[in-house]
Structures are given as structure tokens and as C-alpha cells.
Amino acid sequence: MLTKRDIYKTLSRFPLFCRHYFRIIPDLFFFLSGMYRRLNIITCLLLIAACGTYAQTDSIHIIKVRFLYGSKPKHMAKKSEPKYFGGLHGGHVTIEVDSIDYGFEPANGFHVIAHRKNFKSDFVARKAPVPRYGEGSKMTTILIPLTAQQYALINEVHACYCANTPYDYAFFGMRCAASAEHILEIIGLSKPKGITSTILTTFYPKKLRKRLLKLASRNHYQVIRQEGRQTRVWEKD
């Protein structure tokens, strides 16, 4: 560590008239060093305070977007394996928030074209991790962080939709994938497109899954995969 003695020793090598002008250098050097150290401490304290404020106002919450893949029975298992709606282009999408799994589903059948009043649909909330699907189902779960504002908003949307289903479930209309995309648009995770455009661009779950997997890859979000049983042909990404 540099001391005043070291500085005076160096200055003693200069001529006498130079040393007369340089005699204030040691004191000036240590005065500035002290200021620098104090500024560093103040800066650190300000950063800690800022981080604490940020953590309080914009805390992170995690949602889980779950995808069941479309599938059909293998030829050798047609008698033991059921057929699912949509086949290879079927599947399902739900969004889990705070261990509650939310999904849009048909109720008492479904319409081919959406009705404005007579809805055959339901927005369902189930306690996780109770499995929605049979054992050996092919699944992908994408974990997405939310800000405090997004978290509050998605909870408001889910509470509202569970109390009053907002639209009909129809083959040519809103289904699980389009509904999930619409909710992600509301909270700012997807670009707003409007209901009609959302239906057209998210006609089945694979469309949304591909977009969210790209988002996860860009932002290094965690992705959990579960392989399906060998008695079915499963949809691929």
C-alpha cells in the first residue's frame, strides 16, 4: 500500500525548487483517495437501495404454460388406445399460476361456428399438480417469468373468465390454444393481434408452442419435456 513516506522519498529526488512546489502532493493525493473510497461506499449503498426497491415493486412470478401434444393410436394399439379430438393436430394448452391450472374447454359439446349467446364453453381451474392427462402423455411445459404487474393482471383475467366465460368454444372459433394466446396478449407476452387474427394464427396448440419455444430459447427460459408412451404416434415440434 502506498504511504506518504513513499511519496516523500520519490519527491526528494527532484531539485529543491521543484520540491517546494510539490510539497502539497502527498496531502492532496490522500485527500482525493479518501474521497474516492467514500464515493465508492456511497455508490454501493445507493445500488443496494435501488435493488431493494426494484425487488419490492417488480418482483418476479413464474407461470407454467403446459402443452399436451396431439396424437393418435399406433396401428398395433388401436384396440387399447383411445382416439383423441384433433388427432395429431389436437392436444391441449393450459396456464398454471400459483399451483392452479387454468384452461378453456368445451362444455356439453361444441359449436362448429361460434355463437354469440348460447356458449358451449367453460373456463376451468384445477388444482395442480393433479394430472389432467393420462399416464405416459407427451408434454412440454414452458416456465415464463412475469413482473408484478403482469402477475396481478393474469390473476384478474383468470378470475373474470372463470366467473363468466368470455366466448364460445367452436371449431372455427376460440379454442384452448387461441384462448391461451389471447391471455398472453393481454398481459404483454405476445403481440396483440385481435380475436380474429388470434384464431387464424393459433388454430391448434402447435402454433402457439412453436412461438413460445422460440421465446424461451431467446430468453433462456426453462423448458420441461416429458416423452409420450410408445403405443401412440405423437406430434413433433
Buried (B, 14 or more C-beta within 10 A) or exposed (E): EEEEEEBBEEBEEEEEEEBEEBEEBBEEEBEEEEEEEEEEEEEEEEEEEEEEEEEEEEEEBBBBBBBBBBBBBBEEBEEEBEEBEBBBBBBBBBBBBEEBBBBBBBBEEBBEEBBEEEBBBBBBBBEBEEEBBEEEBBBBBBBBEBBBEBBEBBBEBBEEBBEEBBBBBBBEBBBBBBBBBBBBBBBEBBEEBEBEBBBEBBBBBBBBBEBBBEBBEEEEBEEEEBEBBEBBBBBEE
